[in-house]
Structures are given as C-alpha cells and as structure tokens.
Amino acid sequence: MKRQYIIVTVAVFTEFLLHELAHKFTAQRYGCWSEYRYTEWGLILTLITGFFGYVFAAPGVVWHSGEITMEEEGKISAAGPATNLALAAIFFAILFSFPLTGIIGLLLWFVAWINVWVGAFNLVPIPPLDGSKIWKWSIPIYIGMWIAFIAIGLGLNWDIVKTWFGL
C-alpha cells in the first residue's frame, strides 16, 4: 500500500506543481506579475476526489496580471498543458525504451498517464480552464495539443486499443 502512495505522490507532484510553475514562469516572461494562490474549492475538490480513490490535485492556481496580448495569454495558458504533454512524452519514451517492470514500470506508466489525463482535462474549452484561452488564441495549436494527448494516451493503453480493434 505504501508503494501506491509514493507513486501517486510523484505523479501528482509532476502534474500539478510543474503545470502551475509553467504558467507562472511563462507569465513572468511576458512581464506579468504572477503568483500561486490557494483556493478553498480546489482543496475541497482535491480532498473529495482523493477520498474516492482518485486524486485530482487542484488546491490552487497561478494568477497573473499585466498588459498582454491574446497570443501571450494563449501561450501562458498553453504552458501548463504543454508541460504535462512533455512530461507524459518523456515518461512514455523511457517506459517503452527499456524493459521496465514492477514498481518502476508502474511509476513511469502512472506518471505519464496522470499527465495525459490532467493536461487533456485542462484543454476543455470552458472557462476558467486553459483550453478556453488556447482556443481563443489558436485553434490549430489547440487541436494539435489534443492530437498529441490522444496519441500518447492510446500508446500508454495499447493493450486496450488492441483488444478494441481485434489487433
């Protein structure tokens, strides 16, 4: 049971912390003031989902302010899901480049999968999620990010895909 907590902790650390830091540093790159803010509803959501066996870590968000263009806002918003995409791709590549099994293989798979899930969820084009701002800025980038998340997600679940299509 302790191994599961370690795996979930590593996965949540990468998907949430690095996602939010990407927003912060990108906003600062464009001259914005930016900081992480705890949100009560986010902490409640995190605790409730954890209680039911799935952790959706959202105890806060990065806020930024400053004069920016729609393109800069889109890039700031895309930085979080793009970080999740990069992490998923890195862990996916490591997992399938080496014959890793057991706890290490499970850790790599789960970290990749949680980054796919959270990054894709953030692409939903409904405010305040990142996808709404990316969609306004660039529909081709928005669609490209979805395609990349779907490709990695299918790759991580190739056994299921083979079963569905009788391969």
N, C-alpha and C positions, 0 to 999 in steps of 0.2 A: 504494500500500500504506500510506503514512503517513496518508492520509485515513481509512482504516479504523480505525487505532489511535486517532486523535483522536475519531472517532465512538464507538467502544467505551468510551474513557476517559470521555467526557461522560456516556454512558448509565449506566455503572457508578457513576460519582460520584453521579448523581442517585438511582438506585435504591437503592444501599446506604447511602451516608452520610446522606442525608436521611431515609430509612426509620428508621435507627437513632437519629438525633437526635430524631425524633418520639417514639419510645419514651422516650428519656431525659427530654425536657422534660415529657412528659405525666406520667411517674412523679414527677418533681420537683414538678409542680403539685399532686400529691396528698400531698406531704410525704415522699416516699420518698428514700432515698439511692440514687443511680443513677450508674453509670459504664460506660464501654465496656471490654470485656475481649477481648483477642486469644485466639483458640482455635487450637490446633495443627491439629485435624481440619478446621476451617474453612479455614485457609490451604492445607492439602493439597488439599481439595476445589476451592478456587479455582484452584490451580495445575494440577490434573489436568484440570478442565473447560477451562481456557484452552489447554492442550496440544492438546486435541481440537477447538479452534476455536470453542468456546462458553464464555464466561466466566460462571460462577455465583459472584459475589463474596459470600463469607461468611467472611472471615478473622476474624470475631469477632462478639460480640453485646453488647447492653446488658443488664446485670444491675441489678436493683433490689431493695431490701428495705425493709420498713416495714409497718406495720399498715394494710391496705387491705381494702376490701370486694370481693366478687366483681364487682360492677359496675365499680369502679375498676380492677381487674385486667383486665377485659374492655376497658375504654376504653384502658388503656395498651397492651394487645396490638393493638387496632384502629388505634391511631395510626400504626403503620408501614405497613400495607396501605392505610390511608386516604390517607396521604401519596403512596404510589405511584399510587393511583387519581386523586388530584388532579393530580399531575404528568402522568399519561397523558392526562387530560381536557384540560389546558392545552395540551400539545403537539399533541394531536389537533385541538383547536379552531384553533390557529394554522395548522397544516398545511392544514386544509380551508377556512380563511377566506381564504387568499391562494394564488395560483397559484405555489407554490414548487417548484422542480425542482432537479436537480443535487445538489450536496453538502449544501446547506441543507435541501432537501426530504428527503433521505435521513437526515440528522441528526435532524430533527424526528420522522420516522416511527420511526426506531430507538429514540430515547429514549422515545417513547410506548409502543412495543411492549415494550421491556425492562421498563418499569414495570408494564405489564399482566401480563407473564409472572411477574415476581418477586412482585408483590403477590398475584396469584392463587395462586401456589405457596405463599406464606405462609398462605393461608387453608385449606390442607389441615388437617382437624381431627385431626391426630396430634401428640401432644406431642413435641418442645418447640415446634412451630410455633405461630404466633399464632392460627391458626384453632381450635385446641383450646380456647383460653381464651375466644375470642369466642363459640364455640358454647355453652359452659357459661353464659356471661353472657346472651346474647340471640340466639336462633335467627333471629328476623326481621331483625336487623341483619346477621347472618352471611349469610343468603340474599340480602338486599339488596345487600351488597357483591359477592357472586358475580354477581348480575344485572348490576350496573354494569360489572364487569370483562369479562364476556362481551359486553356491548353495545359497549364501546369496542374490544375485540379484534376483533369482527366488523366494526365500522366501519373499522378500520385495514386489514382484509383484505377489503374489499368486493368487489374483483375476483374473489377466490377464491370468495366466497359467491355471487356472480352466476353463476359457472361451475357450481357445485354444483347450484344450483336452476334453471339454464337461464333466468336473467333477462336 
